[in-house]
Amino acid sequence: MKKSTRVNHPPAVDVPAGNRPLVAPIYQTVKFEFDTLADTERYLRGERPGFFYTRTSNPTTRQLELLLAELQGREDCLVAASGVAAISQTLLALTKQGDHVLCFVETYNPSRYLIRRLLGRFGVNHTMLSIEDLAGVERALAAQPTRLVFFESPTNPVTKIADVSALTRLARGAGALTVMDNTFAGFHQHGGFDVDVFVHSLTKYASGTGDVMGGAVIARSELIRSMRSDFGAVGATLDPHAAFLILRGLKTYFVRYQAQSASAARLAVQLAEHPAVARVHYPGLPGHPQHALAARQMTDFGTIVSFDLRGGAPAARRFADALEFFALAASLGSTESLVVTSQMMGGRELSAQQQRMSAITEGTVRLSIGLEDPDDLQQDLARALTAAES
Ligand SMILES: Cc1ncc(COP(=O)(O)O)c(C=O)c1O
């Protein structure tokens, strides 16, 4: 064998049976081969297990899928290149021309865009309500056959709590599937409810370190099976190296989520007591309008604390600029704390009435609490609130 051939066929190193690495290898390969054409044909006919091409399956991404399905308490999972890729592929896979989708003003902006603009172009209609309007949901479901009810909880950024059991009951009664974006709550929450499909951005709590993007759809086998070929065909595949990084992040998921939630709860109290703050949105606070519902549905109240500054946009600007440990950046759920003001949030396409329903004001600020020492974060907030008042 000439050296130019050898570099394309390097020596194989097999790990002997009974001798395993503690961390599974990254199968950083696009292609897999079988020993013979007959075996390849048997695989392609679905008569033998195996892997063939990473866009449709890969052992590293499969390991992540199996872990996520178990964490969320469902049978199966498909991962994708980002949270939005998981959401768009799920919406495309589950709807067809003439279908009707129910969604909410409080839904993450790109999800609303996908339902309104992308599905709209393919003849899928939608109704958009407030997540608080259960009577409206009942009326909308009675008015026309509905394929999907798409919602999230807590909502972004003002942490409204969807009544998951009421929504799933109404949807089930009307023959609609529920799709819940569970990114804010995390994989360990809401699994006990009758939700058909969970979608997640893995970019957030799963990775934890904000250095990799990914998304997942988690559901019973029959639904995942029905979506699998569309996911493969659309092709927004998660790279095996990204899957490895997310698997690594998940090892510390529970300790991160709980520590960050505990800091968030403490900072929410600090904000609620400050005169510059008109209102705090944190479901763990007894004063949150849906605290009792959140306490019934959730084990942790999450790491997002939003609040409205009395001084409106100028105060929000002074506050954000004065912070030292909170980066002015999008995203959430990572180990570093982040701040977003209403000027950085989308939603401009909403009508005036819908904007009122969204409860975002000029002085709304969203904090994503990280893993820094809570004393440092508390002092940073105190300094920035003084700046907001000046
Ligand atoms: C609730 C929610 N869903 C989905 C996404 C999209 O995730 P990604 O950025 O991984 O596409 C985000 C991102 O901020 C989000 O907040």
The ligand as an SDF file (V2000), in Angstrom:
LIG
                    3D

 16 16  0  0  0  0  0  0  0  0999 V2000
  -38.1580   29.1170   24.3060 C   0  0  0  0  0  0  0  0  0  0  0  0
  -37.1520   28.9560   23.2090 C   0  0  0  0  0  0  0  0  0  0  0  0
  -37.3620   28.0280   22.2600 N   0  0  0  0  0  0  0  0  0  0  0  0
  -36.5000   27.8460   21.2460 C   0  0  0  0  0  0  0  0  0  0  0  0
  -35.3690   28.6190   21.1350 C   0  0  0  0  0  0  0  0  0  0  0  0
  -34.4750   28.4270   19.9350 C   0  0  0  0  0  0  0  0  0  0  0  0
  -33.3170   27.7990   20.2110 O   0  0  0  0  0  0  0  0  0  0  0  0
  -32.0080   27.8880   19.2850 P   0  0  0  0  0  0  0  0  0  0  0  0
  -31.4210   29.2310   19.5190 O   0  0  0  0  0  0  0  0  0  0  0  0
  -31.2030   26.7320   19.7700 O   0  0  0  0  0  0  0  0  0  0  0  0
  -32.4560   27.7370   17.8670 O   0  0  0  0  0  0  0  0  0  0  0  0
  -35.0990   29.5830   22.0960 C   0  0  0  0  0  0  0  0  0  0  0  0
  -33.8850   30.4270   21.9800 C   0  0  0  0  0  0  0  0  0  0  0  0
  -33.7370   31.4180   22.6590 O   0  0  0  0  0  0  0  0  0  0  0  0
  -36.0270   29.7660   23.1550 C   0  0  0  0  0  0  0  0  0  0  0  0
  -35.8360   30.7230   24.1010 O   0  0  0  0  0  0  0  0  0  0  0  0
  1  2  1  0
  2  3  1  0
  2 15  2  0
  3  4  2  0
  4  5  1  0
  5  6  1  0
  5 12  2  0
  6  7  1  0
  7  8  1  0
  8  9  2  0
  8 10  1  0
  8 11  1  0
 12 13  1  0
 12 15  1  0
 13 14  2  0
 15 16  1  0
M  END
$$$$
